[in-house]
Amino acid sequence: MTTVSTIPIICPKCKEKFKSTVVFSFGCARRTTDLRPIYWGFNPMPLWVARCPFCSFADFVNGFENVPYPDPESLEDYRELPEQRKKELKDLKKSTVTNGASELFEIAERYEKEGQPPEKIVTIFKEAIDAIRMSGVSPSPFTFPPTIKTPTNEMDAECARKHAHAFESSSDPDHIVFAYIAAEHYRLAAKFDLAKKWYQIYKDAIKHMEKPPVPLELVNLVENEVIKGNSDELLIEENEARIFVKGFNI
């Protein structure tokens, strides 16, 4: 079950107060996956990020400040709270977040400048790519026609490069899945030689793992599409998809 609500928040940059619609609970193991046709009926990304309507600062919702409320002094005050908050929300400007992708690209770029770990940056960058696929809009900083329904080859290739770098920069076994994600986005970018290389790197990395993040049989299934020259998104059977999605819970 998904629970969505509108709350007042304060921009940490300009200190202005505005409202944003956010998600409080989500009825899926992971909010992004390469299996959107099976798991998604809408794009949830705008519910995880916000953009200040005053200074355009963008961040995850939890990067903004909560509006403090005094404790009610009486039962009557307590009963009046919902109506007071409803009135307050009505007068506030709304977050100017669009499809979430622009905001996520911006956050990833800021984290990169701050020197945040590569694994943190690539997770956000991939969520931005997923947001484009789920919403059918191509945002800045990539300037492409607004009717685009999937990321361009350039976007997928950049996503692959970032995951390849994150894999090479980490010795954490939990990050082995980055090699698979790099391969898959190279495939989506139609860079098949690089896709083959990274599928093999992933398979070599999981040789001695009892429970790899993405099972070998599914890797082989997707790798066969490289041989066919298929760069389309793939639909994987529901029973296999549940295993597949598990690999992205990192």
Secondary structure by P-SEA (a helix, b strand, c coil): ccccbbbbbbcccccccbbbbbbcccccccccccccccccccccccccbbbbccccccccccccccccccccccaaaaaaaaaaaaaaaaaccccccccaaaaaaaaaaaaaaacccaaaaaaaaaaaaaaaaaccccccccccccccccccaaaaaaaaaaaaaaaaacccccccaaaaaaaaaaaaacaaaaaaaaaaaaaaaacccccccccaaaaaaaaaaaaacccccccccaaaaaaaaaaacc
